[in-house]
Amino acid sequence: MANDNIEKFKKEIQKEDLVPCGWKVIKAEQLSKMELSEPEFLVEGLIPKEGITILAGNPASGKSWLLLEIAKCISSNQFLFDKFGTKEARVLYVDEEVNLGETKRRWDKLNPPYMTLTDFMNLQGFQIDDKEQRKGLLDLCVWRDYGMVIFDSLRDINSLNENDSLGAKILMDYFKEFTKRGITILISHHNRKESFLNPKEPSQVLRGSTAILANLDSLLAVENVRKTEQTIELIITQSKLKQGKSMSPFKLNLIEEDGKMKFEYGGEIEDEVRKLEKTKEAIIELLKHGERYTGEIVHTLIPLYFKERTIKRAITELKEAHTIKPRKEGQRTYYSL
């Protein structure tokens, strides 16, 4: 009987060691004892090392200026916006949107150091879904030891259907061929064309299938909120970070001075202030289509995820700033631009 129990025990132990297909299965007690390294970032809290990050925004929102600034800072070991630490890496900038002359104009305006480890590849017809071209680019990255590749933009480097979940998944798997080799990927991407009244949460307006979002390590969105003759005010929002808590939205100023462009960090933005600004934008756009009374504005915006209290506060502040004009008719107050 004792021998039978021993044999039974041996078989149970063997079962614990059997794992099909070479899979690695970690027991909870083993996991608790493991010392795992903290996630690494090429840009502190914003761009995970060996991950996929998308910088999304509307056309002319400042995406390309931001991509060039990120490339400059990473490849010359500078703080990004004098705020976020970077880990130095050689960068390849693949641009299928503009020619080399326009890239040179922008790059020179950003006043990069003389010795900067960024290389450029403009309008070469690169397509990530072309197996031969993809292998060629991966080989180039390995040969030249690129730590980051920036693609500007996603729609210009593939012929797959981004709105199809399978096509989008395949597309993201192509980028993972690079991250598996230790290469960080940063991609500019456009938002889908939405009604101005639709929700403005970056993850909701990102163009293409949700499979794109699901396969990202970080999603950054840029909004161009105000423009003067010398300054463009931008808001950066991180709406996804797989390796931790997303950073709070923050403001940037892109300033032109003496023929040069520079970014200035403007600090974190309180969430309520940001929501108020978005509500003001929606009211202004609504009034572009004609005069509306208070109740109409409220009932139009509430179903679109705007709060009544914030709407009424926005109306008051717009009125006090003389951005909108009130007109009293009976019990109703009408507003126009």
C-alpha positions in Angstrom: 0.0 0.0 0.0 2.9 2.4 0.9 4.5 1.7 -2.5 1.2 2.5 -4.3 0.9 5.8 -2.5 4.5 6.7 -3.5 3.8 5.9 -7.1 0.7 8.0 -7.0 2.6 10.9 -5.5 5.3 10.6 -8.2 2.6 10.7 -10.9 1.1 13.8 -9.4 4.5 15.5 -9.4 5.1 14.6 -13.0 1.7 16.2 -13.9 2.9 19.4 -12.4 6.0 19.4 -14.6 4.1 18.6 -17.8 3.3 21.6 -19.9 2.3 21.2 -23.6 3.8 23.2 -26.5 6.7 24.4 -24.4 4.5 26.9 -22.7 5.9 28.6 -19.5 3.4 28.4 -16.7 4.3 30.3 -13.5 2.7 29.3 -10.2 1.3 32.2 -8.0 3.8 31.5 -5.2 6.7 31.6 -7.7 5.4 34.9 -9.2 5.3 36.4 -5.7 8.9 35.6 -5.2 10.1 36.8 -8.6 12.1 40.1 -8.9 11.0 41.7 -12.1 12.5 44.9 -13.6 10.4 48.1 -13.8 9.2 49.1 -17.2 11.7 51.2 -19.2 10.9 54.4 -21.1 12.6 56.2 -23.9 10.7 59.3 -22.8 9.8 59.3 -19.1 6.2 58.2 -18.6 5.2 58.8 -22.2 7.0 56.4 -24.6 7.7 52.9 -23.4 11.0 51.3 -24.5 10.5 48.5 -27.0 6.8 49.3 -27.2 4.4 50.8 -29.7 3.2 54.4 -29.2 0.8 56.4 -31.4 0.7 60.2 -31.4 -2.8 61.0 -32.7 -4.5 64.2 -33.7 -6.3 66.1 -36.4 -4.5 67.5 -39.5 -2.3 70.5 -38.7 -2.5 69.8 -35.0 1.3 69.9 -34.6 2.0 66.1 -34.8 5.1 66.4 -37.1 6.7 69.2 -35.0 6.2 67.0 -31.9 7.7 63.9 -33.7 10.8 65.9 -34.8 11.2 67.3 -31.3 11.0 63.8 -29.7 13.5 62.5 -32.3 15.9 65.4 -31.5 15.7 64.9 -27.7 16.1 61.1 -27.7 18.9 61.1 -30.2 20.9 63.8 -28.4 20.1 62.8 -24.8 18.1 66.0 -23.9 15.1 66.4 -21.7 11.9 66.6 -23.7 10.2 70.0 -23.3 12.8 70.5 -20.5 10.6 68.3 -18.4 10.7 64.6 -19.3 13.9 62.6 -19.1 14.9 60.6 -22.1 17.0 57.5 -22.7 19.5 58.1 -25.6 18.9 56.1 -28.8 19.6 56.4 -32.5 16.5 57.3 -34.3 15.2 56.6 -37.9 12.5 59.0 -39.1 10.4 57.4 -41.9 8.3 60.2 -43.5 5.9 59.3 -46.3 4.0 62.6 -46.0 6.4 65.4 -46.9 9.6 65.8 -49.0 13.1 66.1 -47.6 13.1 69.9 -48.1 10.2 70.4 -45.8 11.6 68.1 -43.2 14.9 70.1 -43.4 13.0 73.4 -42.9 11.3 72.1 -39.8 14.3 70.3 -38.4 16.5 73.4 -38.7 13.9 75.5 -37.0 14.0 73.2 -34.0 17.7 74.1 -33.6 19.1 70.6 -33.1 22.6 70.0 -31.8 25.3 69.4 -34.5 25.9 65.8 -33.5 22.4 64.3 -33.3 21.8 60.6 -33.9 18.7 61.0 -36.1 18.5 59.8 -39.7 15.7 60.5 -42.2 14.1 58.5 -45.0 11.6 60.6 -47.0 9.1 59.5 -49.7 10.7 56.2 -50.4 7.4 54.5 -50.9 7.8 52.3 -47.8 4.9 50.0 -47.0 5.0 48.1 -43.7 2.7 45.3 -45.2 5.2 44.6 -48.0 7.2 41.6 -46.6 10.4 42.4 -48.5 10.4 46.1 -47.6 9.6 45.3 -43.9 12.5 42.8 -43.7 14.7 45.4 -45.4 13.9 48.0 -42.9 14.3 45.6 -40.0 17.7 44.6 -41.3 18.7 48.3 -41.7 17.6 48.9 -38.0 19.7 46.1 -36.8 22.8 47.0 -38.9 22.7 50.7 -37.9 21.5 50.0 -34.3 18.4 52.2 -34.4 16.7 52.2 -31.0 13.6 53.9 -32.3 11.7 54.2 -35.6 9.2 57.0 -36.1 6.6 56.6 -38.9 4.8 59.7 -40.2 2.1 58.7 -40.8 0.3 55.3 -40.4 -2.1 55.8 -43.3 0.8 56.4 -45.7 2.8 53.3 -44.9 0.2 50.6 -45.3 -2.4 49.4 -47.8 -4.4 47.3 -45.3 -8.0 48.1 -44.2 -7.4 49.8 -40.8 -11.2 49.7 -40.1 -11.2 45.9 -40.3 -10.3 44.2 -37.0 -8.3 41.5 -38.6 -6.5 43.9 -41.0 -5.7 46.2 -38.0 -4.4 43.3 -35.9 -2.1 42.1 -38.8 -0.9 45.7 -39.2 0.0 46.0 -35.5 1.7 42.5 -35.6 4.1 43.9 -38.3 5.2 46.6 -35.9 5.7 44.0 -33.2 8.4 42.4 -35.4 10.4 45.5 -34.6 9.7 45.7 -30.9 10.7 42.0 -30.5 14.1 43.1 -31.7 14.3 45.8 -29.1 13.2 48.7 -31.3 10.8 51.3 -30.0 8.0 52.3 -32.5 6.4 55.8 -32.6 3.7 56.4 -35.2 1.7 59.5 -36.1 -2.0 58.8 -36.8 -5.0 60.8 -37.7 -8.3 61.0 -35.9 -11.4 59.9 -37.7 -13.6 62.6 -39.1 -16.2 63.3 -36.4 -19.0 65.7 -35.9 -17.8 68.6 -33.7 -20.4 67.5 -31.1 -19.2 64.0 -30.7 -17.1 63.0 -27.6 -13.5 64.2 -27.8 -11.9 61.4 -25.8 -8.8 60.5 -27.9 -9.3 56.7 -27.7 -12.9 57.2 -29.0 -11.9 59.2 -32.1 -8.7 57.3 -33.1 -9.1 56.3 -36.7 -9.4 52.6 -37.5 -10.4 49.5 -35.7 -10.2 49.2 -31.9 -7.6 46.5 -32.6 -5.2 49.3 -33.1 -5.8 50.7 -29.7 -5.8 47.3 -28.1 -2.2 46.6 -29.3 -0.7 49.9 -28.2 1.5 50.4 -25.3 0.9 54.1 -25.1 -1.6 56.5 -26.8 -0.8 60.2 -26.9 -3.2 62.8 -28.4 -2.4 66.3 -29.4 -5.0 69.1 -29.7 -4.3 72.5 -31.2 -6.4 74.7 -28.9 -5.3 78.2 -29.6 -3.1 79.9 -32.2 -1.6 83.4 -32.2 0.9 85.0 -34.6 3.9 83.6 -32.7 2.5 80.8 -30.4 0.5 77.6 -30.9 -1.0 76.3 -27.7 -1.3 72.5 -27.6 -2.8 70.0 -25.1 -1.2 66.6 -24.8 -3.4 63.8 -23.4 -2.2 60.3 -22.6 -5.3 58.1 -22.7 -3.6 54.8 -22.5 -0.4 53.5 -20.9 -0.2 49.7 -20.7 2.7 49.7 -18.2 1.2 52.0 -15.5 -1.0 54.9 -14.8 -1.6 57.4 -17.6 -0.1 60.9 -17.2 -2.3 63.8 -16.5 -3.0 66.1 -19.5 -0.5 68.9 -19.9 -0.2 72.1 -21.9 2.6 72.9 -24.4 3.4 76.2 -26.2 5.1 75.9 -29.6 6.8 79.3 -29.9 8.3 80.9 -33.0 11.1 83.3 -32.1 13.9 84.7 -34.2 13.2 82.2 -37.0 13.4 79.2 -34.6 10.7 77.0 -33.0 10.8 75.9 -29.4 8.5 73.9 -27.1 7.7 75.3 -23.7 6.1 73.1 -21.1 3.0 74.8 -19.7 2.1 72.5 -16.8 -0.6 69.9 -16.0 -4.2 70.8 -16.8 -6.9 70.2 -14.3 -9.5 67.9 -15.7 -12.4 70.2 -15.0 -10.7 73.1 -16.7 -10.1 70.9 -19.8 -13.7 69.8 -19.8 -14.9 73.4 -19.6 -12.7 74.4 -22.5 -14.1 71.5 -24.6 -17.6 72.5 -23.7 -16.9 76.1 -24.9 -15.5 74.8 -28.2 -18.7 72.7 -28.7 -20.9 75.7 -28.0 -19.0 78.0 -30.4 -19.2 75.4 -33.1 -22.9 74.9 -32.5 -23.6 78.6 -32.7 -21.8 78.8 -36.0 -24.9 77.1 -37.4 -27.2 79.7 -36.1 -28.7 81.3 -33.0 -29.7 79.0 -30.1 -31.4 79.7 -26.7 -30.0 78.2 -23.5 -32.3 75.2 -23.4 -31.5 74.2 -26.9 -27.8 74.3 -26.2 -28.2 72.2 -23.1 -30.5 69.6 -24.6 -28.2 69.3 -27.7 -25.0 68.8 -25.7 -26.2 66.6 -22.8 -26.8 63.4 -24.9 -23.3 63.9 -26.2 -21.6 63.5 -22.8 -21.5 67.1 -21.8 -22.7 68.0 -18.3 -25.5 70.6 -17.7 -23.5 72.4 -15.0 -20.5 72.7 -17.2 -22.5 73.8 -20.2 -24.1 76.6 -18.2 -20.8 77.7 -16.7 -19.3 77.7 -20.2 -22.1 79.9 -21.6 -21.6 82.4 -18.7 -17.8 82.6 -19.3 -18.3 82.9 -23.1 -20.8 85.7 -22.5 -18.5 87.6 -20.1 -15.6 87.3 -22.5 -17.9 88.8 -25.3 -17.3 85.6 -27.4 -21.1 85.1 -27.6 -23.9 87.7 -27.6 -27.1 87.3 -25.6 -30.5 88.4 -26.9 -33.6 88.3 -24.6 -36.9 87.3 -26.1 -39.7 86.7 -23.5 -38.5 84.2 -21.0 -35.7 82.9 -23.2 -32.2 84.1 -23.7 -30.8 83.5 -27.2 -27.1 83.4 -28.0 -25.1 84.0 -31.2 -21.5 84.6 -32.1 
